[in-house]
Amino acid sequence: MRICADDHTRICRDVVCSCRGGAGAPGAAAQVGDATIQDAIGKARRSLGRYRVMALITGVMLLILCVEMIYKYGLVQGLGVSDGLLPYIEWIPFAHGWIYVLYLVTVVDLWSKMRWGLGRLVTLVLAGVVPVMSFVLEKRVVADVGARLDALEQRHAGVAGGTGTEQG
């Protein structure tokens, strides 16, 4: 199940989808049950939470990596400062690399659930390698996705709250 970025009110499945050229007819998303919609919203919120944690951890590790590189290449090799600290910090690039891999997994998970375009995926991927960008983008993504999911819940509550006796 995915939440369509172009119309937040539709919940898409692989088979029943009326957005972005899916297999279903227009309005097919309305046939999805309440439990399915709530499940999709819950999965998207959990995906957003995982993304948020990994974006913050990746950003912190990237800043630590920058400090390590300034010390190693700027101070030790450039200015000849003692390299006594290097054995204690040589793990930082490896740790950042593995954390970045986990970050990429959470990015792809959120991207696929929200049905964003390729440009958004590239931007999220680059945020893990540009210092401070992950913090800025994390704040924007959390606000945007949170607002979309809140709107989807409100619209769904309005539809689910109806009596079903309306004629049109």
ZIQUIPE-V398692 format. One record per backbone hydrogen bond with DSSP energy under -1.0 kcal/mol. NH is the residue of the N-H (numbers start at 1). CO is the residue of the C=O. If there is no record, write none. Layout:
nh=NH co=CO
nh=NH co=CO
This chain:
nh=2 co=12
nh=3 co=113
nh=4 co=10
nh=10 co=7
nh=12 co=2
nh=13 co=16
nh=24 co=17
nh=28 co=25
nh=30 co=27
nh=31 co=28
nh=32 co=29
nh=37 co=33
nh=38 co=34
nh=39 co=35
nh=40 co=36
nh=41 co=37
nh=42 co=38
nh=43 co=39
nh=44 co=40
nh=45 co=41
nh=46 co=42
nh=47 co=43
nh=48 co=44
nh=49 co=45
nh=50 co=46
nh=51 co=47
nh=52 co=48
nh=53 co=49
nh=54 co=50
nh=55 co=51
nh=56 co=52
nh=57 co=53
nh=58 co=54
nh=59 co=55
nh=60 co=56
nh=61 co=57
nh=62 co=58
nh=63 co=59
nh=64 co=60
nh=65 co=61
nh=66 co=62
nh=67 co=63
nh=68 co=64
nh=69 co=65
nh=70 co=66
nh=71 co=67
nh=72 co=68
nh=73 co=69
nh=74 co=70
nh=75 co=70
nh=76 co=71
nh=77 co=72
nh=81 co=75
nh=88 co=85
nh=89 co=86
nh=92 co=89
nh=95 co=91
nh=96 co=92
nh=97 co=93
nh=98 co=94
nh=99 co=95
nh=100 co=96
nh=101 co=97
nh=102 co=98
nh=103 co=99
nh=104 co=100
nh=105 co=101
nh=106 co=102
nh=107 co=103
nh=108 co=104
nh=109 co=105
nh=110 co=106
nh=111 co=107
nh=112 co=108
nh=113 co=109
nh=114 co=110
nh=116 co=111
nh=121 co=117
nh=122 co=118
nh=123 co=119
nh=124 co=120
nh=125 co=121
nh=126 co=122
nh=127 co=123
nh=128 co=125
nh=129 co=126
nh=130 co=126
nh=133 co=130
nh=136 co=132
nh=137 co=133
nh=138 co=134
nh=139 co=135
nh=140 co=136
nh=141 co=137
nh=142 co=138
nh=143 co=139
nh=144 co=140
nh=145 co=141
nh=146 co=142
nh=147 co=143
nh=148 co=144
nh=149 co=145
nh=150 co=146
nh=151 co=147
nh=152 co=148
nh=153 co=149
nh=154 co=150
nh=155 co=151
nh=156 co=152
nh=157 co=153
nh=158 co=154
nh=159 co=155
nh=160 co=156
nh=161 co=157
nh=162 co=159
